[in-house]
Amino acid sequence: MNVPLYTPAILRLAASIPHLGRLELPMGRAELRSPTCGSTAQVEVRLDEGGRVLELAQEVQACAFGQASAALMGAQAVGRDRREATKALSELNAWLAGDRDDPGSWPGLGELAPARSRTARHGAILLPFRALFAAIEDAER
């Protein structure tokens, strides 16, 4: 049986991206573009004294999978640090590439399974996590 590409879960996530907009005084900011599909993600963060995300804002222009990924990233990013963002990005990338059987420890990423076989979607899925990492890195400079 063929699994539909845009499942109800993907569409629900794509329509529920948290932390949309901009921060008044961001400590770190990243704006990235996927060269494979043209999707863009802008992430701004404020960090606490321990380097954990205290506040997050994001703006995303992407396909439903990129938007769903942004929803999953945004729902769990507050309270995370650079190490956790790096781990999530690495695990997600390995899962999409077929190098691991599960998407890793970041909650909800299994919902993106219909796109694993669609490599053209991988750039959009990774984009919010790449932008989160880059924004945290920018804030730590």
N, C-alpha and C positions, 0 to 999 in steps of 0.2 A: 504494500500500500504506500502510496506517495504522500509524504507529509507536506502540508501547505507551507509555503515560504513565510507568509505573514499570518502567524497564528493569532488567536484572540489575545494571548498573553503579550505578544510583541506589540500589537496595536494598542493595548491598554498601557503598557510601559511608555511607548512613544508619545502618548497623550498626557503623560503624568511626570514630566521632567521637573524635579524640585530645584529650588534655588536659582530660578531664572532671573536674569538681570545683571546688575553691576553692584559692586561694593563701593561705598563712599570713599573709604581710604584703604585700598588693598595694599598688602605688604608684598605680594607676588602676583604676577600676571603672566599668562601665556596665551597666545593665539596661534593655533596650528591649523594646517590644511592638509588633507589627505591627497597625495598626488594621484592616487588611483581613481578616485571618484569625485574629487572636488569638495567634499564635505569640509566644513570648518567647525572648530570648537574654540571658544574663548573661556578660560577659567581664571577666576581671581580668588585669592585666598588671604586670610589673616591667620597667623599662627599664634599659639600660646607660647609660654616660656619654654616648654618642653619640645617645641617643634611640631606639635599636633595641630591639625586644621581646626581652627576655632570658628571661622566663618567661611562660606563658600558662595560664589556666584558663578553662573555659567550662561553662555549664549551658544546655541547649537544650530547649525544649518546642515542637516544631514538627512539621509534616507531613514526609513522607519527603524532599521537596525542600529544606525548611529544614534538616533534619538532614544531608543530603548536602552542602549549601552550608557548613554548620558544619564538616564533616569536611574539605572542601577548604580552607577558611580556616585551620583549626587546623593542618593538615599543613604549611602554608607560612608561618605568621605569625611564628614565632621568627626573629629576625634582620632583620625588616622595620621600617621607621620610618613616621612619620605620612605622609610624602609618598607612599610606596609603598602604604599603606592607602587613601589618598585616590584615587590613580590606579586601583587595583583596583576600588574602589566606583564610580567614575565610568565606567570601561570596562564593568563588568558591567551597570550601570544602562542605559547607552546600547545595549548588545547586547540586553538584554531588551526595550527599547522599540523595537527595530528600526532604530536609528540607526547601527549599525555591524554589519558582517558576522561579526565574531569577538568572543569574550568578553574579549579583551585578553591581557595578559601573565601573569596569575596562573595557574599550572599547574592543569590539570584542569577548568576551568570549562565547557569544551565538553560535558562529560558531562551538563550541565543543559539541553541543547538541547530535549529533549521538552517542557519547560515554557515555552519562549519564547512559544508561542501561547496559553498559559493564564495570562492576566494576574492572575488571582486567586492564583497561586502566587508572583508576583514579590516581594511583600512579605516572604514567608518566606525566599526566596532571598537577598534583599538584607540581611536582618536581621543575620546574623552579621558581615558586613563593616561594617555601620553600627555595631554594638556594638564591634567591634575599633577602629575609628576613634575612637569616643567614649571608650573606655577609655584609649587612647594620649593623647588630648587631655586627659583628666582627670589622667593621670600627669604631664603636662608643666606643669600649673598650679602 
